[in-house]
Each structure stands twice: as structure tokens, then as C-alpha cells.
Amino acid sequence: LWKEFETPEPAEIAAIQKSFLRHVTKTFARTAFNMDNFASYQGTAYSLRDRLIDKWNITQQHHTREDPKRVYYLSLEFLLGRSLDSCLLSLGVKDIYKKALDELGFRLEDLIGEEVDAALGNGGLGRLAACYMDSLATLDYPAWGYGIRYNYGIFKQLIVDGYQTEFPDYWLNFGNPWEIERLDVSYEVRFRGYVNKVTEEDGTISYVWEGGEKVVAVAYDVPIPGYGTMNTINIRLWSAKPAREFDFAMFNDGNYDKAVEEQKSAENITSVLYPNDNHMVGKILRLKQQYLFVCATLQDAIRRFKKTNRPWSDFPYQVSIQLNDTHPTLGIPELQRILIDEEGLSWDDAWDIVTKTFSFTNHTVLPEALERWAVPLVQDLLPRHMMIIFDINLFFLQKVEKKFPGDRDRLRRMSIIEEGHPQNVRMAFLAIVGSHTVNGVAELHSNLIKNVIFTDFVEYYEGNKFTNVTNGITPRRWLHQCNPALSDFITQKLGSDSWVKDLEQLKKLKEFVDDPAVQKQWMAIKRQNKVRLADYIHSITSIQVSPDSLFDIQVKRIHEYKRQFMNILGVIHRYLRLKKMTPEQKAKEVPRLVVFAGKSAPGYFIAKLVIKLINSVGEVINNDPEIGDVLKVVFIPNYNVSLAEIIIPASDISQHISTAGTEASGTSNMKFVLNGGIILGTVDGANIEIGEEIGEDNIFFFGVKADEVEDIRHLNRYRKIEMDPDLRNVLDAIEKGTFGDPKIFEPLVATLTVGGDYYLISKDFASYIEAQADADEAYKDKVGWAKKSILCTAGMSKFSSDRSINEYAEKIWKIKPCSVPATL
Ligand code: 26W
């Protein structure tokens, strides 16, 4: 099916036009007179949706017939971005659609630009889930993604007077062509209520969870087509609706107001994505989201399993459930509850099934990001689950005690319940105990979770549960789609486009590294992409930037550990240096454009001040006539997936400069390097493995190593280290008011002075500045730089999400591809 249109026939073009026009005129009731770009986007999307649904139905029927083991990827976030372009490419129909629309007077590029991003995620974790869906589909795995259909995705960021301001992202305003509403697929979800203890005639005790409030979770399906294959998988997103009947138990208890109010608030549950990245906020609505999500998902998976009439003992051999961080961890006590309370299994048989079914990926070591839920909160919302969690903990600690007799401190450290006022449930511990495998997302990170945060568990399980699967990115979106010029050139040089599905092929680019014609063409493409970004920057900010400057880019969530603050301090340092130069000296400098983009959590005061500082510094530098093009600083507002697709292909250098040991992996680092951009970064996360693959000559590393951080922090706490003198100068400039009212920035500067510089900006500052100088020097050598850039792309095979997914499938999920024939 997907190659149907390789050599388009006029009849096929006509068929596309017919389906397009049918949707524009019938589905959207437009006429030729008001067929604007948006209506045409909708018509195109709906025409494509028809094809998607065909493939998707064939896939589902095939899977039902074959009944392979399936993987369920549970994620509270899916950061999909736009779908039109990626669908056209996956289905192999982009050229013919382009032609068909062209004849009707529409430019496909314009229509692609009409789509609003599906932004149901914060950053790395959500985008990783999206890349993994693309690979699962492309590699023919029988997989399901499960998530929440938030009515509001990550907020829209506007910059007002240099400050971030947030606006709601009501992305469903004009409908969503990429989802299929499934009113027939819905499940009841209970909250609160009470637990009845029932003693059977034979003396066995069972528990029944009753009362409380019920809501219904309704399914919305988002088909994900594999690239160049029939397999089209599904992301099932849940939306909360009020249950039809309301709770008479509560009504009769005299709790009328509450019953009605709960009824009304059902829809609130899936209303908004929590905008915190790497920071836990213990809001009850968030806990409700988590439970509604796992409750509906497990009912759906169990319904599918039961269709085959297998015994429960088969469950772990038919179903693998991956927890994307701890956010869906309530699935563990929920499955245990279903098995013992509803299916009548013994505790041990049930627990055996649970622990053979779940696996858990940890994405962060930051203590403030580790989920802990107050026991009274869980008790109130999910009384039966709280009992089960206490029991899981009791049985677990009994085994720990048996293995390490008398070691009471160990029991305290390993308890799923953290003592305190109130007590807390440590969700990561629950996820570890309830899973067969726990993985980190890059080698260093996986070692840190073993040796620093979960050491006791490694000892207890004798190392058997913990492993690494280094993250990856889909080369479809992050090279083939976002950088068509480079993609075409690579295909031309390699003589085939098979690299799109087999990134190992890129290694063959190394043969061309010394070819001057290739170097020239390679850098010409980079320049084109820089012009595209420069135009975008101008259209949004009115700032003129030169495509001949070195494009130095840092785009990611704004967070202290990611150190955008250090970047802008480095920019100030450069500015002060330039200000001391004669015009002749300045003329010898490599002109630089420093680009920032990223959102701060709305309540993250310090991160928001960093945004303000970047904008204030930009204001001064960009308007300083003595500086001109030698230095420009731009903050691009509202970073999202579709903006990343413009920014990433345009980088010469990208910065990934987290304090060593804090960035679990990073995935944008991979995207930049795949597009021939060079990393300037710390020895952290996946930077390390990227360096190993592409060669240390092709990456600018700086800064202290992860194992040095603790000692330096200790010294910092007692102010045993003098501040770096260059950094001191930079802070002096801020404090003198060079970038506006210094009072504004006092709390920010204080993080480095009185605050103990937790993220080691001062310690790393000198080596950071040195790395930047090395980059300037290297950039002057045009041929040398072109070689580096080619070797970057050529060395990135490992970081395809296809490799990651194959590793998960073989090592953790034990699933096999199940390729879908073109017709049934
Ligand atoms: C509960 C609040 C909360 C929300 C989101 C805590 C933690 C998260 C995410 C796990 C944060 C996140 O996205 N982590 C990133 O995951 C990426 C994919 O593995 C990694 O590449 C990044 O290094 C990591 O920061």
C-alpha cells in the first residue's frame, strides 16, 4: 500500500484531489470561495486520515488473528508535534500529494505550516515517547502507546518585556484530524469510597472497594504509521467524562453537594498537562490523572487479553507494560488489586504476574523530580491501593530483613513508605519492587542510578534488575523530514535511501569526508538551513542575524541544572572582551549568533529570571553599534517540536552543558549531531557516548566529571573556593547595571554567591570559556569544520531510536516483530 504511488498516474492524482475536495466541501462544508490554507490543510489531513485508518484496521485485524505478545508503553506525555508531513513521508505519498495540491493552487509547505503542534508533553520524556512510537511502528512491533488526551497541552510562551508569560494551549479548538473518537471504548474509574472486608464461609478474607465517585475514561485513538511499512500502531489517549449515573451511596449519605460537584469536575481530570519538568508538585488532580490513566489502560489491556481465553498465568507472556518514569506506577498496585480482589487470585500468584509484566524506565536523578505522594492523600483517593502498597512494602521488607538480618537502617532506607509527617510513598521504590527490569537512559545515568540513588536495591537484587538502554531519536523526523536538503544529499551519496530505516548506513559517509566537493555541498546545505532560521528569527523578533556567523544554539527546558545561566554569563564575558578591542581586533573575531529557546515551569522563579536576563543582555548587545554582527543574542519564544525542526538543522554548535551527572541522557544533543552540528558540552548523559561514537576530536568537552561534583559542592557549602575571577567580572557588570536594573537580577546572582553555586558554574567557568575559544579557532578552519560536521552525522548510527527499541524488545519486553501483510 505505501508504495502505491511511486510513479504517479494522472488517475491517482485525480483520486487524491477528489478525496481532498470531498473532505473540504463535505466534512468541513466549505466552498471553493472560502477554501483558505487552513481548510485545505484540513482537507489534506482528512484525506490522509482515510489511508491511515485503512492501514490501521488491517494492522489491528492482523494482530488479533496472530495474537502476538504486545508491549504497552505507558506515558503521561506524548510530545508528537505536527503529523501531516511525517504521515506523508511514512506513507510514501508526499510527492504525489504535493503534485495534486499544486495543480489545485496550494503549496504543500504552506498547508504543513497550518497545523498546530500536538504538545502533550514537557520535554525530553514526552518527545522520547513520540520517537519510540515511530520506531515501534516502523520496526513492525505489535505495540500500543497509552496516554492522556489533555485539552490543554504545554502552555504557549510569549515574551513580554523580557519575561516569560504563559497562555493556554487550547490545541483542539479547530478539531484534530489525527484522532479517532471512540465513544464505544470507555471504562469506569472509581475514586475515594471505602473498603469492605468480607469473610467467606471457608474463612478466607477478601476486600471490596465500593462507594466513592465514578468517572468514565473515553478513548481517543491516534494512529501512528510505520515508515515504509503496513504496520500502523495506536496511541490510545484517555479523556475523562462524567459517569452516566451518579453515586447514590454518597447521595444517601447526605453528601449531595459533594456528589454533584464531583460529577461536574470529572472533565477537569484530563483538562491540563502539568507543566513541570523534572520537578514534582504533589497536587491531587495530578494523582487523579495518574490513576484514571492506569485504571482505564489496564482494563483495556485485560479486555484484549481475555478475548483469547488464556489462563492468567499466560498474562506476562502476552503482555509487557513499560512505565515511562514513575508517573504510571499506580498500575502496579492496580493490577495486583484486580487480580486479587476481582479475579480471585492468591496474593503470591498475582504478585508473580505483576512483577513479570512491568518494567520501569527512570529518566532523572534529581531528588526534587522523584515522585513522592503523601500517604493521607493516596489513602483518601485510593483507599484500597494504599492498603495494597502497605502490603507490598511489608512483604518486601520481610524479605530484605531475611537477607540482611538486623539491619534496621537498611529497612528504613529501602522502605517504599518514607517515614515523616506525613508519611510518603516513594514511587520509584514501588516501581522497582514491582518491575522485572529497571533501566536508565544512558550509560552514565544507568551507572548513577545503580551506584548512587538505588544502591540498596542493586545490592538486594544482586544487580539483576538494573540495566541500561541508551535513548535514541527517530531519524525520520529528525533528519529526513526536518532537513530535506541534507537527507537528499545523503541519499544521493550513498546511492540509496535505505539509511532512513537503517542508520548504520550513515557510516559510509566517512568515505566522503576528504572529498572537497562533498565538503562544499555539505556546508552549503548547512548555510541554507541557517538562512531559513535567520528568516524565521527576523519574522518573529525583527532581529537581523547574519547566516555567516557561527550559530551557537541552546534549546531545551530552562532549568538551573541545564545551566542556560552559565551560557548567558559566557555571552557577557565575550561582550566585555569585545568591548575592549579595537575595530581591527574585532574584525578578526568569529562572528557569533547565540540562540536560546525553551520554556520555564510557570512557578520556577529562578528559571524565569534567567529568561529575563537573556533578553536584557540581548537588548544591550544587539543594539550596541560597536558590536554589530560580531555578537548577537536571540531568545526565540515558544520552543516546541515544529520550531525545533527549523532550529536544529541550522546549528554549527549546540550547547549541552548540564552539571556533570545531572542530565540523564539528553536527546536534542543527538538531533543536533545527526544534522551535522557540533556539541559543546559537559561529560554528561549521552554526550559521553556520542563522543565515543563520533570521536573526541569532533566534540568540545569541558568541565568537571560527575564523580568530582560531590566534593566540590561540599567545599562550596563552606565557601572554600574563590569565585572564578572572570565570572566575578561578569557579575560585576550585571551589578553595575550594564543590563538594566541590577536589583532584578539579585536573586539570580545570589545563587552563585550566598547560594553555594549548587550547579558548579564558577568551577566550570574557565574551562567553558576555553572550550568556546577552541570552537572559535576550529570554526576558522573551514575545511576542518566541514570534516567534523560530516563525521558527526556519519557517526550517529547508534542513536537511532530503532536501535533503542530493538534493545527494549529483545532484552526487556521479549516481543518480536509481527509484520502485517499488505492485504488480508
Ligand atoms: C513529576 C514531575 C516530573 C515531570 C517530568 C518529573 C520528571 C519528569 C521527566 C522524567 C523529566 C524528563 O523529561 N527527563 C528527561 O528525560 C529524557 C528522556 O529520557 C532525558 O533525555 C533527559 O536527560 C531527562 O532530563
Residues whose N, C-alpha, C, O or C-beta is under 5 A from the ligand:
A	BS01	26W	G123 G124 L125 L128 N276 D277 N278 H279 M280 D325 H363 T364 A369 V441 E663 A664 S665 G666 T667
